[in-house]
Amino acid sequence: MTTDYMIKIELRKVKQGEYFRRKPMAKTEFIRGHYNRKSQYDGFASFACNDTEDMNREIYLKPTTMVFIEPTY
């Protein structure tokens, strides 16, 4: 696998339901989910991201996090 075809982009610019990777050579792909507003309990605004291999695994990333997507033509 090469990183030549991966595009580095902010998570906030990835559409909901679109696949992305956290690193260019990563095996795990995530699906961008819903947006969580900033609250006094959570601390910061975030996107819920689900693992494609394990539906019970969910991570929360800041909108400014840089991720990698495959271009579609």
mmCIF file as Biopython writes it, N, C-alpha, C and O atoms, coordinates in Angstrom:
data_model
#
loop_
_atom_site.group_PDB
_atom_site.id
_atom_site.type_symbol
_atom_site.label_atom_id
_atom_site.label_alt_id
_atom_site.label_comp_id
_atom_site.label_asym_id
_atom_site.label_entity_id
_atom_site.label_seq_id
_atom_site.pdbx_PDB_ins_code
_atom_site.Cartn_x
_atom_site.Cartn_y
_atom_site.Cartn_z
_atom_site.occupancy
_atom_site.B_iso_or_equiv
_atom_site.auth_seq_id
_atom_site.auth_asym_id
_atom_site.pdbx_PDB_model_num
ATOM 1   N N  . MET A ? 1  ? 0.844   -1.172 0.000   1.0 0.0 1  A 1 
ATOM 2   C CA . MET A ? 1  ? 0.000   0.000  0.000   1.0 0.0 1  A 1 
ATOM 3   C C  . MET A ? 1  ? 0.895   1.243  0.000   1.0 0.0 1  A 1 
ATOM 4   O O  . MET A ? 1  ? 1.828   1.329  0.798   1.0 0.0 1  A 1 
ATOM 5   N N  . THR A ? 2  ? 0.628   2.183  -0.865  1.0 0.0 2  A 1 
ATOM 6   C CA . THR A ? 2  ? 1.398   3.421  -0.907  1.0 0.0 2  A 1 
ATOM 7   C C  . THR A ? 2  ? 0.536   4.575  -0.439  1.0 0.0 2  A 1 
ATOM 8   O O  . THR A ? 2  ? -0.692  4.503  -0.465  1.0 0.0 2  A 1 
ATOM 9   N N  . THR A ? 3  ? 1.188   5.628  -0.017  1.0 0.0 3  A 1 
ATOM 10  C CA . THR A ? 3  ? 0.468   6.807  0.484   1.0 0.0 3  A 1 
ATOM 11  C C  . THR A ? 3  ? 0.293   7.867  -0.596  1.0 0.0 3  A 1 
ATOM 12  O O  . THR A ? 3  ? -0.196  8.960  -0.306  1.0 0.0 3  A 1 
ATOM 13  N N  . ASP A ? 4  ? 0.677   7.573  -1.825  1.0 0.0 4  A 1 
ATOM 14  C CA . ASP A ? 4  ? 0.613   8.570  -2.892  1.0 0.0 4  A 1 
ATOM 15  C C  . ASP A ? 4  ? -0.806  8.996  -3.217  1.0 0.0 4  A 1 
ATOM 16  O O  . ASP A ? 4  ? -1.027  10.126 -3.653  1.0 0.0 4  A 1 
ATOM 17  N N  . TYR A ? 5  ? -1.760  8.122  -3.015  1.0 0.0 5  A 1 
ATOM 18  C CA . TYR A ? 5  ? -3.124  8.426  -3.419  1.0 0.0 5  A 1 
ATOM 19  C C  . TYR A ? 5  ? -4.000  8.920  -2.270  1.0 0.0 5  A 1 
ATOM 20  O O  . TYR A ? 5  ? -5.177  9.211  -2.487  1.0 0.0 5  A 1 
ATOM 21  N N  . MET A ? 6  ? -3.465  9.022  -1.066  1.0 0.0 6  A 1 
ATOM 22  C CA . MET A ? 6  ? -4.232  9.480  0.087   1.0 0.0 6  A 1 
ATOM 23  C C  . MET A ? 6  ? -4.192  11.004 0.181   1.0 0.0 6  A 1 
ATOM 24  O O  . MET A ? 6  ? -3.158  11.622 -0.071  1.0 0.0 6  A 1 
ATOM 25  N N  . ILE A ? 7  ? -5.321  11.601 0.543   1.0 0.0 7  A 1 
ATOM 26  C CA . ILE A ? 7  ? -5.420  13.050 0.683   1.0 0.0 7  A 1 
ATOM 27  C C  . ILE A ? 7  ? -5.566  13.390 2.161   1.0 0.0 7  A 1 
ATOM 28  O O  . ILE A ? 7  ? -6.404  12.813 2.854   1.0 0.0 7  A 1 
ATOM 29  N N  . LYS A ? 8  ? -4.754  14.322 2.641   1.0 0.0 8  A 1 
ATOM 30  C CA . LYS A ? 8  ? -4.813  14.767 4.031   1.0 0.0 8  A 1 
ATOM 31  C C  . LYS A ? 8  ? -5.825  15.912 4.125   1.0 0.0 8  A 1 
ATOM 32  O O  . LYS A ? 8  ? -5.740  16.886 3.377   1.0 0.0 8  A 1 
ATOM 33  N N  . ILE A ? 9  ? -6.784  15.785 5.052   1.0 0.0 9  A 1 
ATOM 34  C CA . ILE A ? 9  ? -7.877  16.737 5.152   1.0 0.0 9  A 1 
ATOM 35  C C  . ILE A ? 9  ? -8.340  16.832 6.603   1.0 0.0 9  A 1 
ATOM 36  O O  . ILE A ? 9  ? -8.162  15.889 7.374   1.0 0.0 9  A 1 
ATOM 37  N N  . GLU A ? 10 ? -8.932  17.964 6.980   1.0 0.0 10 A 1 
ATOM 38  C CA . GLU A ? 10 ? -9.498  18.106 8.319   1.0 0.0 10 A 1 
ATOM 39  C C  . GLU A ? 10 ? -10.757 17.259 8.427   1.0 0.0 10 A 1 
ATOM 40  O O  . GLU A ? 10 ? -11.496 17.102 7.455   1.0 0.0 10 A 1 
ATOM 41  N N  . LEU A ? 11 ? -10.994 16.721 9.605   1.0 0.0 11 A 1 
ATOM 42  C CA . LEU A ? 11 ? -12.153 15.857 9.824   1.0 0.0 11 A 1 
ATOM 43  C C  . LEU A ? 11 ? -13.464 16.592 9.575   1.0 0.0 11 A 1 
ATOM 44  O O  . LEU A ? 11 ? -14.424 15.981 9.107   1.0 0.0 11 A 1 
ATOM 45  N N  . ARG A ? 12 ? -13.529 17.883 9.875   1.0 0.0 12 A 1 
ATOM 46  C CA . ARG A ? 12 ? -14.772 18.639 9.679   1.0 0.0 12 A 1 
ATOM 47  C C  . ARG A ? 12 ? -15.186 18.728 8.209   1.0 0.0 12 A 1 
ATOM 48  O O  . ARG A ? 12 ? -16.354 18.979 7.913   1.0 0.0 12 A 1 
ATOM 49  N N  . LYS A ? 13 ? -14.240 18.525 7.287   1.0 0.0 13 A 1 
ATOM 50  C CA . LYS A ? 13 ? -14.538 18.595 5.859   1.0 0.0 13 A 1 
ATOM 51  C C  . LYS A ? 13 ? -14.943 17.244 5.269   1.0 0.0 13 A 1 
ATOM 52  O O  . LYS A ? 13 ? -15.355 17.167 4.111   1.0 0.0 13 A 1 
ATOM 53  N N  . VAL A ? 14 ? -14.826 16.186 6.061   1.0 0.0 14 A 1 
ATOM 54  C CA . VAL A ? 14 ? -15.252 14.854 5.629   1.0 0.0 14 A 1 
ATOM 55  C C  . VAL A ? 14 ? -16.764 14.767 5.831   1.0 0.0 14 A 1 
ATOM 56  O O  . VAL A ? 14 ? -17.272 15.149 6.884   1.0 0.0 14 A 1 
ATOM 57  N N  . LYS A ? 15 ? -17.475 14.270 4.837   1.0 0.0 15 A 1 
ATOM 58  C CA . LYS A ? 15 ? -18.935 14.174 4.932   1.0 0.0 15 A 1 
ATOM 59  C C  . LYS A ? 15 ? -19.347 13.060 5.881   1.0 0.0 15 A 1 
ATOM 60  O O  . LYS A ? 15 ? -18.627 12.077 6.055   1.0 0.0 15 A 1 
ATOM 61  N N  . GLN A ? 16 ? -20.501 13.226 6.484   1.0 0.0 16 A 1 
ATOM 62  C CA . GLN A ? 16 ? -21.017 12.199 7.387   1.0 0.0 16 A 1 
ATOM 63  C C  . GLN A ? 16 ? -21.255 10.911 6.604   1.0 0.0 16 A 1 
ATOM 64  O O  . GLN A ? 16 ? -21.858 10.924 5.530   1.0 0.0 16 A 1 
ATOM 65  N N  . GLY A ? 17 ? -20.769 9.790  7.162   1.0 0.0 17 A 1 
ATOM 66  C CA . GLY A ? 17 ? -20.896 8.497  6.509   1.0 0.0 17 A 1 
ATOM 67  C C  . GLY A ? 17 ? -19.737 8.142  5.593   1.0 0.0 17 A 1 
ATOM 68  O O  . GLY A ? 17 ? -19.706 7.044  5.038   1.0 0.0 17 A 1 
ATOM 69  N N  . GLU A ? 18 ? -18.792 9.044  5.428   1.0 0.0 18 A 1 
ATOM 70  C CA . GLU A ? 18 ? -17.635 8.808  4.555   1.0 0.0 18 A 1 
ATOM 71  C C  . GLU A ? 18 ? -16.524 8.092  5.323   1.0 0.0 18 A 1 
ATOM 72  O O  . GLU A ? 18 ? -16.368 8.288  6.528   1.0 0.0 18 A 1 
ATOM 73  N N  . TYR A ? 19 ? -15.762 7.270  4.624   1.0 0.0 19 A 1 
ATOM 74  C CA . TYR A ? 19 ? -14.659 6.514  5.216   1.0 0.0 19 A 1 
ATOM 75  C C  . TYR A ? 19 ? -13.396 7.362  5.265   1.0 0.0 19 A 1 
ATOM 76  O O  . TYR A ? 19 ? -13.157 8.186  4.383   1.0 0.0 19 A 1 
ATOM 77  N N  . PHE A ? 20 ? -12.586 7.154  6.307   1.0 0.0 20 A 1 
ATOM 78  C CA . PHE A ? 20 ? -11.293 7.820  6.428   1.0 0.0 20 A 1 
ATOM 79  C C  . PHE A ? 20 ? -10.367 6.968  7.282   1.0 0.0 20 A 1 
ATOM 80  O O  . PHE A ? 20 ? -10.797 6.034  7.959   1.0 0.0 20 A 1 
ATOM 81  N N  . ARG A ? 21 ? -9.085  7.312  7.234   1.0 0.0 21 A 1 
ATOM 82  C CA . ARG A ? 21 ? -8.065  6.662  8.060   1.0 0.0 21 A 1 
ATOM 83  C C  . ARG A ? 21 ? -7.358  7.738  8.873   1.0 0.0 21 A 1 
ATOM 84  O O  . ARG A ? 21 ? -7.280  8.892  8.453   1.0 0.0 21 A 1 
ATOM 85  N N  . ARG A ? 22 ? -6.845  7.357  10.031  1.0 0.0 22 A 1 
ATOM 86  C CA . ARG A ? 22 ? -6.146  8.317  10.888  1.0 0.0 22 A 1 
ATOM 87  C C  . ARG A ? 22 ? -4.706  8.517  10.460  1.0 0.0 22 A 1 
ATOM 88  O O  . ARG A ? 22 ? -4.135  9.581  10.701  1.0 0.0 22 A 1 
ATOM 89  N N  . LYS A ? 23 ? -4.101  7.508  9.825   1.0 0.0 23 A 1 
ATOM 90  C CA . LYS A ? 23 ? -2.738  7.592  9.300   1.0 0.0 23 A 1 
ATOM 91  C C  . LYS A ? 23 ? -2.765  7.027  7.884   1.0 0.0 23 A 1 
ATOM 92  O O  . LYS A ? 23 ? -3.619  6.194  7.581   1.0 0.0 23 A 1 
ATOM 93  N N  . PRO A ? 24 ? -1.862  7.450  7.013   1.0 0.0 24 A 1 
ATOM 94  C CA . PRO A ? 24 ? -1.908  6.976  5.622   1.0 0.0 24 A 1 
ATOM 95  C C  . PRO A ? 24 ? -1.704  5.474  5.467   1.0 0.0 24 A 1 
ATOM 96  O O  . PRO A ? 24 ? -2.268  4.875  4.552   1.0 0.0 24 A 1 
ATOM 97  N N  . MET A ? 25 ? -0.909  4.848  6.340   1.0 0.0 25 A 1 
ATOM 98  C CA . MET A ? 25 ? -0.637  3.419  6.233   1.0 0.0 25 A 1 
ATOM 99  C C  . MET A ? 25 ? -1.480  2.576  7.197   1.0 0.0 25 A 1 
ATOM 100 O O  . MET A ? 25 ? -1.210  1.386  7.363   1.0 0.0 25 A 1 
ATOM 101 N N  . ALA A ? 26 ? -2.484  3.164  7.829   1.0 0.0 26 A 1 
ATOM 102 C CA . ALA A ? 26 ? -3.301  2.454  8.819   1.0 0.0 26 A 1 
ATOM 103 C C  . ALA A ? 26 ? -4.161  1.384  8.156   1.0 0.0 26 A 1 
ATOM 104 O O  . ALA A ? 26 ? -4.618  1.556  7.026   1.0 0.0 26 A 1 
ATOM 105 N N  . LYS A ? 27 ? -4.376  0.280  8.864   1.0 0.0 27 A 1 
ATOM 106 C CA . LYS A ? 27 ? -5.257  -0.784 8.381   1.0 0.0 27 A 1 
ATOM 107 C C  . LYS A ? 27 ? -6.705  -0.500 8.733   1.0 0.0 27 A 1 
ATOM 108 O O  . LYS A ? 27 ? -7.616  -0.906 8.012   1.0 0.0 27 A 1 
ATOM 109 N N  . THR A ? 28 ? -6.919  0.198  9.844   1.0 0.0 28 A 1 
ATOM 110 C CA . THR A ? 28 ? -8.275  0.470  10.334  1.0 0.0 28 A 1 
ATOM 111 C C  . THR A ? 28 ? -8.881  1.669  9.636   1.0 0.0 28 A 1 
ATOM 112 O O  . THR A ? 28 ? -8.262  2.729  9.544   1.0 0.0 28 A 1 
ATOM 113 N N  . GLU A ? 29 ? -10.101 1.493  9.143   1.0 0.0 29 A 1 
ATOM 114 C CA . GLU A ? 29 ? -10.852 2.594  8.563   1.0 0.0 29 A 1 
ATOM 115 C C  . GLU A ? 29 ? -12.001 2.944  9.500   1.0 0.0 29 A 1 
ATOM 116 O O  . GLU A ? 29 ? -12.559 2.082  10.179  1.0 0.0 29 A 1 
ATOM 117 N N  . PHE A ? 30 ? -12.334 4.213  9.519   1.0 0.0 30 A 1 
ATOM 118 C CA . PHE A ? 30 ? -13.426 4.703  10.345  1.0 0.0 30 A 1 
ATOM 119 C C  . PHE A ? 30 ? -14.478 5.360  9.473   1.0 0.0 30 A 1 
ATOM 120 O O  . PHE A ? 30 ? -14.202 5.767  8.344   1.0 0.0 30 A 1 
ATOM 121 N N  . ILE A ? 31 ? -15.686 5.460  10.009  1.0 0.0 31 A 1 
ATOM 122 C CA . ILE A ? 31 ? -16.786 6.153  9.353   1.0 0.0 31 A 1 
ATOM 123 C C  . ILE A ? 31 ? -17.118 7.374  10.196  1.0 0.0 31 A 1 
ATOM 124 O O  . ILE A ? 31 ? -17.353 7.253  11.399  1.0 0.0 31 A 1 
ATOM 125 N N  . ARG A ? 32 ? -17.139 8.549  9.576   1.0 0.0 32 A 1 
ATOM 126 C CA . ARG A ? 32 ? -17.466 9.747  10.333  1.0 0.0 32 A 1 
ATOM 127 C C  . ARG A ? 32 ? -18.944 9.749  10.676  1.0 0.0 32 A 1 
ATOM 128 O O  . ARG A ? 32 ? -19.796 9.579  9.803   1.0 0.0 32 A 1 
ATOM 129 N N  . GLY A ? 33 ? -19.240 9.940  11.944  1.0 0.0 33 A 1 
ATOM 130 C CA . GLY A ? 33 ? -20.620 9.911  12.421  1.0 0.0 33 A 1 
ATOM 131 C C  . GLY A ? 33 ? -21.132 11.297 12.778  1.0 0.0 33 A 1 
ATOM 132 O O  . GLY A ? 33 ? -20.784 12.289 12.137  1.0 0.0 33 A 1 
ATOM 133 N N  . HIS A ? 34 ? -21.958 11.349 13.805  1.0 0.0 34 A 1 
ATOM 134 C CA . HIS A ? 34 ? -22.630 12.582 14.198  1.0 0.0 34 A 1 
ATOM 135 C C  . HIS A ? 34 ? -21.697 13.545 14.927  1.0 0.0 34 A 1 
ATOM 136 O O  . HIS A ? 34 ? -20.606 13.174 15.360  1.0 0.0 34 A 1 
ATOM 137 N N  . TYR A ? 35 ? -22.155 14.792 15.051  1.0 0.0 35 A 1 
ATOM 138 C CA . TYR A ? 35 ? -21.397 15.860 15.695  1.0 0.0 35 A 1 
ATOM 139 C C  . TYR A ? 35 ? -21.906 16.050 17.121  1.0 0.0 35 A 1 
ATOM 140 O O  . TYR A ? 35 ? -23.114 16.092 17.355  1.0 0.0 35 A 1 
ATOM 141 N N  . ASN A ? 36 ? -20.984 16.165 18.068  1.0 0.0 36 A 1 
ATOM 142 C CA . ASN A ? 36 ? -21.320 16.453 19.465  1.0 0.0 36 A 1 
ATOM 143 C C  . ASN A ? 36 ? -20.887 17.878 19.775  1.0 0.0 36 A 1 
ATOM 144 O O  . ASN A ? 36 ? -19.715 18.227 19.633  1.0 0.0 36 A 1 
ATOM 145 N N  . ARG A ? 37 ? -21.845 18.700 20.202  1.0 0.0 37 A 1 
ATOM 146 C CA . ARG A ? 37 ? -21.517 20.078 20.551  1.0 0.0 37 A 1 
ATOM 147 C C  . ARG A ? 37 ? -20.667 20.126 21.812  1.0 0.0 37 A 1 
ATOM 148 O O  . ARG A ? 37 ? -20.650 19.181 22.601  1.0 0.0 37 A 1 
ATOM 149 N N  . LYS A ? 38 ? -19.972 21.223 21.989  1.0 0.0 38 A 1 
ATOM 150 C CA . LYS A ? 38 ? -19.188 21.433 23.207  1.0 0.0 38 A 1 
ATOM 151 C C  . LYS A ? 38 ? -20.155 21.597 24.379  1.0 0.0 38 A 1 
ATOM 152 O O  . LYS A ? 38 ? -21.162 22.296 24.273  1.0 0.0 38 A 1 
ATOM 153 N N  . SER A ? 39 ? -19.837 20.945 25.493  1.0 0.0 39 A 1 
ATOM 154 C CA . SER A ? 39 ? -20.655 21.093 26.686  1.0 0.0 39 A 1 
ATOM 155 C C  . SER A ? 39 ? -19.749 21.191 27.911  1.0 0.0 39 A 1 
ATOM 156 O O  . SER A ? 39 ? -18.546 20.941 27.824  1.0 0.0 39 A 1 
ATOM 157 N N  . GLN A ? 40 ? -20.318 21.546 29.020  1.0 0.0 40 A 1 
ATOM 158 C CA . GLN A ? 40 ? -19.507 21.679 30.230  1.0 0.0 40 A 1 
ATOM 159 C C  . GLN A ? 40 ? -19.057 20.327 30.754  1.0 0.0 40 A 1 
ATOM 160 O O  . GLN A ? 40 ? -18.124 20.258 31.554  1.0 0.0 40 A 1 
ATOM 161 N N  . TYR A ? 41 ? -19.700 19.256 30.322  1.0 0.0 41 A 1 
ATOM 162 C CA . TYR A ? 41 ? -19.342 17.918 30.803  1.0 0.0 41 A 1 
ATOM 163 C C  . TYR A ? 41 ? -18.291 17.249 29.926  1.0 0.0 41 A 1 
ATOM 164 O O  . TYR A ? 41 ? -17.366 16.618 30.438  1.0 0.0 41 A 1 
ATOM 165 N N  . ASP A ? 42 ? -18.424 17.380 28.609  1.0 0.0 42 A 1 
ATOM 166 C CA . ASP A ? 42 ? -17.506 16.720 27.684  1.0 0.0 42 A 1 
ATOM 167 C C  . ASP A ? 42 ? -16.220 17.503 27.461  1.0 0.0 42 A 1 
ATOM 168 O O  . ASP A ? 42 ? -15.169 16.909 27.218  1.0 0.0 42 A 1 
ATOM 169 N N  . GLY A ? 43 ? -16.287 18.801 27.540  1.0 0.0 43 A 1 
ATOM 170 C CA . GLY A ? 43 ? -15.085 19.614 27.402  1.0 0.0 43 A 1 
ATOM 171 C C  . GLY A ? 43 ? -14.869 20.208 26.025  1.0 0.0 43 A 1 
ATOM 172 O O  . GLY A ? 43 ? -14.610 21.407 25.922  1.0 0.0 43 A 1 
ATOM 173 N N  . PHE A ? 44 ? -14.964 19.424 24.965  1.0 0.0 44 A 1 
ATOM 174 C CA . PHE A ? 44 ? -14.728 19.968 23.630  1.0 0.0 44 A 1 
ATOM 175 C C  . PHE A ? 44 ? -15.715 19.366 22.639  1.0 0.0 44 A 1 
ATOM 176 O O  . PHE A ? 44 ? -16.268 18.290 22.867  1.0 0.0 44 A 1 
ATOM 177 N N  . ALA A ? 45 ? -15.925 20.072 21.543  1.0 0.0 45 A 1 
ATOM 178 C CA . ALA A ? 45 ? -16.788 19.576 20.476  1.0 0.0 45 A 1 
ATOM 179 C C  . ALA A ? 45 ? -16.070 18.435 19.763  1.0 0.0 45 A 1 
ATOM 180 O O  . ALA A ? 45 ? -14.845 18.443 19.648  1.0 0.0 45 A 1 
ATOM 181 N N  . SER A ? 46 ? -16.828 17.461 19.289  1.0 0.0 46 A 1 
ATOM 182 C CA . SER A ? 46 ? -16.185 16.301 18.663  1.0 0.0 46 A 1 
ATOM 183 C C  . SER A ? 46 ? -17.119 15.638 17.661  1.0 0.0 46 A 1 
ATOM 184 O O  . SER A ? 46 ? -18.327 15.877 17.647  1.0 0.0 46 A 1 
ATOM 185 N N  . PHE A ? 47 ? -16.516 14.792 16.819  1.0 0.0 47 A 1 
ATOM 186 C CA . PHE A ? 47 ? -17.261 13.921 15.919  1.0 0.0 47 A 1 
ATOM 187 C C  . PHE A ? 47 ? -17.142 12.496 16.439  1.0 0.0 47 A 1 
ATOM 188 O O  . PHE A ? 47 ? -16.064 12.073 16.855  1.0 0.0 47 A 1 
ATOM 189 N N  . ALA A ? 48 ? -18.230 11.764 16.417  1.0 0.0 48 A 1 
ATOM 190 C CA . ALA A ? 48 ? -18.206 10.341 16.757  1.0 0.0 48 A 1 
ATOM 191 C C  . ALA A ? 48 ? -17.799 9.585  15.499  1.0 0.0 48 A 1 
ATOM 192 O O  . ALA A ? 48 ? -18.376 9.794  14.432  1.0 0.0 48 A 1 
ATOM 193 N N  . CYS A ? 49 ? -16.809 8.711  15.623  1.0 0.0 49 A 1 
ATOM 194 C CA . CYS A ? 49 ? -16.284 7.962  14.481  1.0 0.0 49 A 1 
ATOM 195 C C  . CYS A ? 49 ? -16.318 6.478  14.811  1.0 0.0 49 A 1 
ATOM 196 O O  . CYS A ? 49 ? -15.793 6.060  15.843  1.0 0.0 49 A 1 
ATOM 197 N N  . ASN A ? 50 ? -16.929 5.683  13.947  1.0 0.0 50 A 1 
ATOM 198 C CA . ASN A ? 50 ? -17.090 4.248  14.175  1.0 0.0 50 A 1 
ATOM 199 C C  . ASN A ? 50 ? -16.098 3.449  13.353  1.0 0.0 50 A 1 
ATOM 200 O O  . ASN A ? 50 ? -15.832 3.770  12.194  1.0 0.0 50 A 1 
ATOM 201 N N  . ASP A ? 51 ? -15.553 2.403  13.963  1.0 0.0 51 A 1 
ATOM 202 C CA . ASP A ? 51 ? -14.642 1.479  13.302  1.0 0.0 51 A 1 
ATOM 203 C C  . ASP A ? 51 ? -15.445 0.623  12.322  1.0 0.0 51 A 1 
ATOM 204 O O  . ASP A ? 51 ? -16.542 0.173  12.652  1.0 0.0 51 A 1 
ATOM 205 N N  . THR A ? 52 ? -14.910 0.396  11.124  1.0 0.0 52 A 1 
ATOM 206 C CA . THR A ? 52 ? -15.628 -0.407 10.130  1.0 0.0 52 A 1 
ATOM 207 C C  . THR A ? 52 ? -15.590 -1.892 10.457  1.0 0.0 52 A 1 
ATOM 208 O O  . THR A ? 52 ? -16.488 -2.629 10.050  1.0 0.0 52 A 1 
ATOM 209 N N  . GLU A ? 53 ? -14.568 -2.354 11.186  1.0 0.0 53 A 1 
ATOM 210 C CA . GLU A ? 53 ? -14.424 -3.769 11.520  1.0 0.0 53 A 1 
ATOM 211 C C  . GLU A ? 53 ? -15.169 -4.153 12.799  1.0 0.0 53 A 1 
ATOM 212 O O  . GLU A ? 53 ? -15.614 -5.293 12.933  1.0 0.0 53 A 1 
ATOM 213 N N  . ASP A ? 54 ? -15.309 -3.225 13.731  1.0 0.0 54 A 1 
ATOM 214 C CA . ASP A ? 54 ? -15.914 -3.505 15.031  1.0 0.0 54 A 1 
ATOM 215 C C  . ASP A ? 54 ? -16.966 -2.442 15.319  1.0 0.0 54 A 1 
ATOM 216 O O  . ASP A ? 54 ? -16.624 -1.307 15.652  1.0 0.0 54 A 1 
ATOM 217 N N  . MET A ? 55 ? -18.233 -2.794 15.196  1.0 0.0 55 A 1 
ATOM 218 C CA . MET A ? 55 ? -19.305 -1.812 15.336  1.0 0.0 55 A 1 
ATOM 219 C C  . MET A ? 55 ? -19.441 -1.264 16.753  1.0 0.0 55 A 1 
ATOM 220 O O  . MET A ? 55 ? -20.080 -0.230 16.946  1.0 0.0 55 A 1 
ATOM 221 N N  . ASN A ? 56 ? -18.854 -1.930 17.752  1.0 0.0 56 A 1 
ATOM 222 C CA . ASN A ? 56 ? -18.928 -1.459 19.130  1.0 0.0 56 A 1 
ATOM 223 C C  . ASN A ? 56 ? -17.812 -0.481 19.482  1.0 0.0 56 A 1 
ATOM 224 O O  . ASN A ? 56 ? -17.829 0.111  20.561  1.0 0.0 56 A 1 
ATOM 225 N N  . ARG A ? 57 ? -16.855 -0.306 18.598  1.0 0.0 57 A 1 
ATOM 226 C CA . ARG A ? 57 ? -15.743 0.614  18.850  1.0 0.0 57 A 1 
ATOM 227 C C  . ARG A ? 57 ? -16.079 1.977  18.267  1.0 0.0 57 A 1 
ATOM 228 O O  . ARG A ? 57 ? -16.324 2.106  17.068  1.0 0.0 57 A 1 
ATOM 229 N N  . GLU A ? 58 ? -16.089 2.988  19.120  1.0 0.0 58 A 1 
ATOM 230 C CA . GLU A ? 58 ? -16.378 4.343  18.689  1.0 0.0 58 A 1 
ATOM 231 C C  . GLU A ? 58 ? -15.358 5.272  19.337  1.0 0.0 58 A 1 
ATOM 232 O O  . GLU A ? 58 ? -15.102 5.182  20.538  1.0 0.0 58 A 1 
ATOM 233 N N  . ILE A ? 59 ? -14.782 6.160  18.539  1.0 0.0 59 A 1 
ATOM 234 C CA . ILE A ? 59 ? -13.837 7.130  19.064  1.0 0.0 59 A 1 
ATOM 235 C C  . ILE A ? 59 ? -14.393 8.523  18.806  1.0 0.0 59 A 1 
ATOM 236 O O  . ILE A ? 59 ? -15.216 8.724  17.913  1.0 0.0 59 A 1 
ATOM 237 N N  . TYR A ? 60 ? -13.933 9.471  19.597  1.0 0.0 60 A 1 
ATOM 238 C CA . TYR A ? 60 ? -14.369 10.862 19.471  1.0 0.0 60 A 1 
ATOM 239 C C  . TYR A ? 60 ? -13.161 11.711 19.140  1.0 0.0 60 A 1 
ATOM 240 O O  . TYR A ? 60 ? -12.180 11.735 19.885  1.0 0.0 60 A 1 
ATOM 241 N N  . LEU A ? 61 ? -13.237 12.411 18.015  1.0 0.0 61 A 1 
ATOM 242 C CA . LEU A ? 61 ? -12.122 13.224 17.538  1.0 0.0 61 A 1 
ATOM 243 C C  . LEU A ? 61 ? -12.553 14.674 17.374  1.0 0.0 61 A 1 
ATOM 244 O O  . LEU A ? 61 ? -13.703 14.962 17.043  1.0 0.0 61 A 1 
ATOM 245 N N  . LYS A ? 62 ? -11.617 15.576 17.611  1.0 0.0 62 A 1 
ATOM 246 C CA . LYS A ? 62 ? -11.880 17.003 17.431  1.0 0.0 62 A 1 
ATOM 247 C C  . LYS A ? 62 ? -12.059 17.301 15.938  1.0 0.0 62 A 1 
ATOM 248 O O  . LYS A ? 62 ? -11.474 16.615 15.100  1.0 0.0 62 A 1 
ATOM 249 N N  . PRO A ? 63 ? -12.859 18.315 15.601  1.0 0.0 63 A 1 
ATOM 250 C CA . PRO A ? 63 ? -13.061 18.665 14.187  1.0 0.0 63 A 1 
ATOM 251 C C  . PRO A ? 63 ? -11.784 19.090 13.471  1.0 0.0 63 A 1 
ATOM 252 O O  . PRO A ? 63 ? -11.713 19.009 12.245  1.0 0.0 63 A 1 
ATOM 253 N N  . THR A ? 64 ? -10.777 19.541 14.211  1.0 0.0 64 A 1 
ATOM 254 C CA . THR A ? 64 ? -9.528  19.997 13.588  1.0 0.0 64 A 1 
ATOM 255 C C  . THR A ? 64 ? -8.531  18.866 13.357  1.0 0.0 64 A 1 
ATOM 256 O O  . THR A ? 64 ? -7.441  19.112 12.842  1.0 0.0 64 A 1 
ATOM 257 N N  . THR A ? 65 ? -8.874  17.641 13.723  1.0 0.0 65 A 1 
ATOM 258 C CA . THR A ? 65 ? -7.986  16.500 13.536  1.0 0.0 65 A 1 
ATOM 259 C C  . THR A ? 65 ? -7.756  16.247 12.043  1.0 0.0 65 A 1 
ATOM 260 O O  . THR A ? 65 ? -8.701  16.227 11.255  1.0 0.0 65 A 1 
ATOM 261 N N  . MET A ? 66 ? -6.493  16.056 11.668  1.0 0.0 66 A 1 
ATOM 262 C CA . MET A ? 66 ? -6.161  15.771 10.282  1.0 0.0 66 A 1 
ATOM 263 C C  . MET A ? 66 ? -6.293  14.273 10.048  1.0 0.0 66 A 1 
ATOM 264 O O  . MET A ? 66 ? -5.748  13.470 10.806  1.0 0.0 66 A 1 
ATOM 265 N N  . VAL A ? 67 ? -7.028  13.893 8.985   1.0 0.0 67 A 1 
ATOM 266 C CA . VAL A ? 67 ? -7.245  12.493 8.630   1.0 0.0 67 A 1 
ATOM 267 C C  . VAL A ? 67 ? -6.933  12.305 7.156   1.0 0.0 67 A 1 
ATOM 268 O O  . VAL A ? 67 ? -6.682  13.277 6.443   1.0 0.0 67 A 1 
ATOM 269 N N  . PHE A ? 68 ? -6.947  11.061 6.697   1.0 0.0 68 A 1 
ATOM 270 C CA . PHE A ? 68 ? -6.608  10.740 5.315   1.0 0.0 68 A 1 
ATOM 271 C C  . PHE A ? 68 ? -7.787  10.051 4.640   1.0 0.0 68 A 1 
ATOM 272 O O  . PHE A ? 68 ? -8.396  9.143  5.206   1.0 0.0 68 A 1 
ATOM 273 N N  . ILE A ? 69 ? -8.099  10.491 3.432   1.0 0.0 69 A 1 
ATOM 274 C CA . ILE A ? 69 ? -9.176  9.891  2.648   1.0 0.0 69 A 1 
ATOM 275 C C  . ILE A ? 69 ? -8.633  9.479  1.292   1.0 0.0 69 A 1 
ATOM 276 O O  . ILE A ? 69 ? -7.602  9.981  0.843   1.0 0.0 69 A 1 
ATOM 277 N N  . GLU A ? 70 ? -9.338  8.557  0.643   1.0 0.0 70 A 1 
ATOM 278 C CA . GLU A ? 70 ? -9.003  8.176  -0.722  1.0 0.0 70 A 1 
ATOM 279 C C  . GLU A ? 70 ? -9.802  9.047  -1.672  1.0 0.0 70 A 1 
ATOM 280 O O  . GLU A ? 70 ? -11.003 9.229  -1.476  1.0 0.0 70 A 1 
ATOM 281 N N  . PRO A ? 71 ? -9.164  9.587  -2.695  1.0 0.0 71 A 1 
ATOM 282 C CA . PRO A ? 71 ? -9.906  10.440 -3.630  1.0 0.0 71 A 1 
ATOM 283 C C  . PRO A ? 71 ? -10.884 9.631  -4.462  1.0 0.0 71 A 1 
ATOM 284 O O  . PRO A ? 71 ? -10.612 8.483  -4.812  1.0 0.0 71 A 1 
ATOM 285 N N  . THR A ? 72 ? -12.007 10.224 -4.774  1.0 0.0 72 A 1 
ATOM 286 C CA . THR A ? 72 ? -12.981 9.609  -5.672  1.0 0.0 72 A 1 
ATOM 287 C C  . THR A ? 72 ? -13.056 10.434 -6.945  1.0 0.0 72 A 1 
ATOM 288 O O  . THR A ? 72 ? -13.136 11.662 -6.898  1.0 0.0 72 A 1 
ATOM 289 N N  . TYR A ? 73 ? -13.030 9.764  -8.064  1.0 0.0 73 A 1 
ATOM 290 C CA . TYR A ? 73 ? -13.026 10.455 -9.356  1.0 0.0 73 A 1 
ATOM 291 C C  . TYR A ? 73 ? -14.335 10.281 -10.056 1.0 0.0 73 A 1 
ATOM 292 O O  . TYR A ? 73 ? -14.518 10.794 -11.160 1.0 0.0 73 A 1 
#
